Amino acid sequence: MGGFRFDVLAEYWPLFVEGAQITIELTIGCVCCGVVLGMILGMARMASARHDPWKSILYYGVRWPVTIWVSFFRGTPLFVQIFLMYFAVLPIFIHPVDGLIIDGELARELRSNYGAFIAGFVAITLNAGAYMSEVFRAGIQSLDKGQTEAARSIGMTWWQTMRHIIMPQAFRRMLPALGNNAIAILKDSSLVSAIGLTELAYAARTVAGASARYWEPYLTISLMYWVMTLALAYLIREMEKRLGKGDDK
């Protein structure tokens, strides 16, 4: 078996660096888009009106579809969603012959060079948005409803109330949960290696297959994931401290 072989890491180190870069890019993109999607879905799940017909329209036309959407993405494995996106959904929109959005040679190049990244990005973002919608909904509902009523009484619109009063307070309470979701996205990005994206997990599997060594590549990516997770957790703690200063005054 032998000891730990650093020469294996040295030989394939560029592959690990490339994998780490793709992992970071995928994580940042999915976290940013997931937060935006989660906020939209979270507010959609609370959409309501006092009187018909808007009461029924919002309930059956917005809240019910969004609830089903969130239930699907929270109730099915992310691994399955990635495969579904890559093999079933993506070809509908990007296909060399009959793509609804992109076809021809451009579609062929996109699927060949960026298909795995696009499918993984969309699947993880939709999944993250579903989970984050619950965070936003719970964070907003945790605030006293009297603040919304007071804002309405002085003539503020719904958007002004959410932007200037509700969301700044709710975001402070939601940040720890959003941070946990961001860390989960970082680790879940390893699942995209199953469809051929050259991120960290794919790099480790490639090195293990080429060198017949498993301790070195998998321990290496474990440490790299750990370092990235610690860095992300540190960033979240710093954000909590900065946002918490306003509450201490």
C-alpha positions in Angstrom: 0.0 0.0 0.0 2.8 2.5 0.9 2.7 5.8 2.6 1.1 9.1 1.5 2.3 9.9 -2.0 2.7 13.6 -2.5 4.0 13.0 -6.1 0.4 12.0 -7.0 -0.9 15.3 -5.8 1.9 17.2 -7.5 1.2 15.5 -10.9 -2.5 16.2 -10.8 -2.6 19.4 -8.8 -3.7 21.6 -11.8 -6.8 19.4 -12.0 -7.6 20.0 -8.3 -7.1 23.8 -8.8 -9.5 23.8 -11.8 -12.0 21.7 -9.8 -11.8 24.1 -6.9 -12.4 27.1 -9.2 -15.4 25.6 -10.8 -16.8 24.6 -7.4 -16.4 28.2 -6.1 -18.0 29.6 -9.2 -20.9 27.2 -9.1 -21.4 27.9 -5.4 -21.4 31.7 -5.7 -23.8 31.6 -8.6 -26.2 29.2 -7.0 -26.2 31.0 -3.6 -26.9 34.5 -5.2 -29.6 33.2 -7.5 -31.0 30.9 -4.9 -31.4 33.8 -2.4 -33.3 35.9 -5.0 -35.5 33.0 -6.0 -36.1 32.1 -2.4 -37.2 35.7 -1.6 -39.6 35.7 -4.6 -41.1 32.3 -3.7 -41.3 33.1 0.0 -43.2 36.3 -0.6 -45.4 34.5 -3.2 -46.4 31.9 -0.6 -47.6 34.8 1.6 -49.5 36.6 -1.2 -53.0 37.5 0.0 -55.8 40.0 -0.4 -58.7 40.9 1.7 -61.5 40.7 -0.9 -62.4 38.8 -4.0 -61.6 38.4 -6.8 -57.9 39.1 -5.9 -58.2 36.9 -2.8 -59.1 33.9 -4.9 -56.7 34.8 -7.7 -53.7 35.1 -5.4 -54.6 31.9 -3.5 -55.2 29.6 -6.4 -53.1 31.4 -9.0 -50.0 32.2 -6.9 -49.9 30.5 -3.5 -51.0 27.0 -4.6 -48.6 26.7 -7.6 -45.7 28.0 -5.6 -46.5 25.6 -2.7 -46.5 22.7 -5.1 -43.3 23.9 -6.7 -41.5 24.2 -3.3 -42.9 20.8 -2.2 -41.5 19.1 -5.3 -38.0 20.4 -5.0 -37.9 19.8 -1.2 -39.4 16.4 -1.5 -37.2 14.9 -4.2 -33.4 14.2 -4.0 -31.2 16.8 -5.5 -29.2 14.0 -7.2 -32.4 13.1 -9.1 -33.1 16.7 -10.0 -29.7 17.1 -11.5 -30.1 14.1 -13.7 -33.6 15.2 -14.6 -32.4 18.7 -15.6 -29.4 17.4 -17.6 -31.0 14.5 -19.5 -34.7 15.6 -19.8 -35.2 19.4 -19.3 -32.1 20.9 -20.8 -32.5 19.1 -24.2 -35.9 20.7 -24.6 -34.5 24.2 -24.5 -31.0 23.6 -25.9 -30.8 21.1 -28.7 -29.0 21.1 -32.1 -32.2 20.0 -33.9 -35.3 21.3 -32.2 -34.3 23.4 -29.1 -37.0 25.8 -28.0 -34.5 28.5 -27.1 -31.2 27.6 -28.8 -30.6 25.2 -31.7 -28.0 24.5 -34.4 -24.3 24.5 -33.9 -24.5 26.9 -31.0 -26.7 24.5 -29.1 -24.2 21.7 -29.9 -21.3 23.7 -28.5 -23.2 24.8 -25.4 -24.2 21.2 -24.5 -20.8 19.9 -25.2 -18.8 22.5 -23.3 -21.2 23.9 -20.7 -24.1 21.5 -20.6 -23.1 20.0 -17.2 -22.5 23.4 -15.6 -25.8 24.8 -16.9 -27.8 21.8 -15.7 -26.1 21.7 -12.4 -26.4 25.4 -11.8 -30.2 25.4 -12.6 -30.9 22.3 -10.6 -29.0 23.5 -7.5 -30.5 27.0 -7.8 -34.1 25.7 -8.0 -33.5 23.4 -5.1 -31.9 26.1 -3.0 -34.6 28.5 -3.8 -37.2 26.1 -2.5 -35.4 25.7 0.8 -34.6 29.4 1.1 -38.3 30.3 0.5 -39.1 28.7 3.8 -36.4 30.8 5.5 -37.8 34.0 4.0 -41.3 33.1 4.8 -40.5 32.3 8.4 -38.3 35.3 8.8 -40.9 37.7 7.5 -43.8 36.1 9.5 -41.7 36.3 12.7 -42.0 40.1 12.7 -44.9 41.9 14.4 -47.7 42.5 11.9 -48.3 45.9 13.5 -45.2 47.2 11.7 -46.8 46.5 8.4 -50.1 48.1 9.4 -48.3 51.2 10.8 -46.4 51.6 7.5 -49.6 51.3 5.5 -51.2 53.9 7.8 -48.6 56.5 6.9 -49.1 55.9 3.2 -46.2 53.5 2.4 -46.8 51.1 -0.5 -46.4 47.3 0.0 -43.0 47.5 -1.8 -41.8 50.4 0.3 -42.8 48.6 3.5 -41.0 45.4 2.5 -37.9 47.3 1.4 -37.4 49.8 4.2 -39.0 48.1 7.2 -39.7 44.4 6.9 -36.7 43.0 4.9 -33.9 44.8 6.8 -35.2 43.4 10.1 -36.1 40.0 8.7 -32.7 39.6 7.0 -30.9 39.8 10.3 -32.9 36.9 11.7 -32.6 34.9 8.5 -28.9 35.2 8.0 -27.8 32.2 10.1 -30.3 30.0 8.2 -29.3 31.4 4.8 -25.7 30.8 5.8 -26.4 27.2 6.5 -28.1 26.8 3.1 -25.0 28.4 1.5 -22.7 25.9 3.1 -25.1 23.1 2.1 -24.9 24.3 -1.5 -21.1 24.3 -1.4 -21.1 20.6 -0.4 -24.0 19.6 -2.6 -22.1 20.9 -5.6 -20.1 17.7 -5.5 -23.2 15.9 -6.9 -22.8 17.6 -10.2 -19.7 15.5 -10.8 -22.2 12.7 -11.7 -23.0 14.4 -15.0 -19.4 15.1 -15.9 -18.7 18.6 -14.4 -15.0 18.9 -13.6 -15.4 20.2 -10.1 -13.6 18.8 -7.0 -15.3 15.5 -6.7 -14.9 14.8 -10.4 -11.2 15.7 -10.1 -10.7 13.3 -7.2 -12.5 10.5 -9.0 -10.3 11.1 -12.1 -7.1 11.1 -10.1 -8.1 7.9 -8.3 -8.9 6.1 -11.5 -5.7 7.2 -13.2 -3.3 6.5 -10.3 -5.1 3.7 -8.5 -4.6 5.8 -5.3 -7.6 6.8 -3.2 -6.3 8.1 0.0 -4.5 11.1 -1.5 -7.2 12.5 -3.9 -10.1 12.1 -1.5 -8.3 13.4 1.5 -7.2 16.4 -0.6 -10.6 17.4 -1.7 -12.0 16.8 1.9 -9.5 19.3 3.1 -10.3 21.7 0.3 -14.0 21.5 1.0 -13.3 22.0 4.7 -11.2 25.1 4.1 -13.9 26.6 1.8 -16.6 25.8 4.3 -14.6 27.5 7.1 -14.1 30.6 4.9 -17.8 30.8 4.1 -18.7 30.3 7.8 -16.3 33.1 8.8 -17.8 35.4 6.2 -21.3 34.7 7.5 -20.2 35.4 11.1 -18.7 38.7 10.0 -21.9 39.7 8.3 -23.9 38.8 11.4 -21.6 41.0 13.5 -22.0 43.9 11.1 -25.7 43.6 11.0 -26.0 43.1 14.7 -24.2 46.4 15.5 -27.3 48.3 14.5 -29.4 46.3 17.1 -26.9 47.1 19.9 -27.2 50.9 19.5 
